[in-house]
Amino acid sequence: MGVFAGAIVFVAALVLVAFQAFLVAGQQRLDTIEVELTGQTERYQEQRLTVAGLESPARIVEAAEDLGMVPPPGVTYLTPSGAVTASPPAAGVPGAADAYADVKPHLEPDP
């Protein structure tokens, strides 16, 4: 009976050691992933800063000037005249059908 109890204690200790080894291996893997995550997060933040710098209006203006572009002397706004729509006429809008019929040949064909 003593040998049987000793064997049970030995097996239990062996299982406990194996379980501890499994936990340590898992913790090492988590630590490795955490270090990699921290590095990738820093890299992401650096790239966001780079993109923000490239998107800045001052940098775009500077690049345009390097390419020989100049600001326009003035801005002209065009406004449509008449009731011309790019979609089929709305029901109940007087003159919309005629205006649409005039414009329709110039629109892209329907898919």
N, C-alpha and C positions, 0 to 999 in steps of 0.2 A: 504494500500500500504506500509505503514511503517512497519507493522508486517511482510509482505512478504519479504521486503528488509532485515529486521533483521534476519529472518529465513535463508535467503541466506548467509548472513555474518556468522551466527552461523555454518552452514553446511560447508562453506569454511574453517573456522577456525578449525573445527573438522577434516576435511580431511587433512589440513596442519599438525596438531598435529600427526595424524596417520602416515602420510608420514615421519615425523621426527623420530618417534619411530621406524619405519621400517628401516630407514637409520642408526640409532644408533645400532640396533640389527645386521645389516649387517656389520657394522664397527667392532663391538665386535667379530664377527665370523672371520673376516679377521685378526684381531689382534691375536686371538688364533691360527689360522693357521700359521701366520708368526712366532710366538714363537715356534711352533712345528717344522716348517721347519728349523729354525735356529738350534734347538737341533739336528734334524736328520742330518743336514749338518755337524755339529761338530762330531757327532758319526761316520759318513761316513769317515771323514778325519782321525779320530783316528784309525779306522779299516784299512784304507789304509796304515797308518804308521806301524801298527802291521804286516800286510801282507808283506810290504817291508822288515821289520826286519826278518821275517821268511824266506823270499826268498833270503836273503843275502848269498853270497858264504861263508863268514866266519862262519855263523851259520850252514850252511849245512856241512861244513868240520868238525866243532866241533861235530855235531850230528853223523857224520860218524865215527869219532874217538871214541866217546862214545860207539858206537856199535861194536867197534873192527876192523873197516875197516882201511886198510892202502893203500897208493898210490901204484900203480903198479911199479915194478922196471924199466920198460921201456914200450914203446909203439911200437907195431908192426902194420904196415900198410899193408894190403893185396891188391894186384892189380890183376884184372882179366887177364887171358892170353887167347889170341885168340879173335875171334869175336863172343861172346856169348851174346844174347839179351834175355830179358824177355818178349818181345812182338813178335808178328808174324814178319817174316822177311820183311825188306823193299825191295820194288821192285828195281831191278838193283844192289843190293849189292851182289857181288860174295861170295859164301860160306855161306851166312847168313841162307839159307834154311836148309843146312845140320847141322849147329850149333844149330839152333832152334829145329830141329827134335831130336837132342841128349838131349836137355834140357827139352823139353815139358813134358815128362813123370814125371819129378820131380816137376813140377809146380802144384799149386792147381787147381782143376777142375773149369771150367767156371761155373758161377751161372746160 
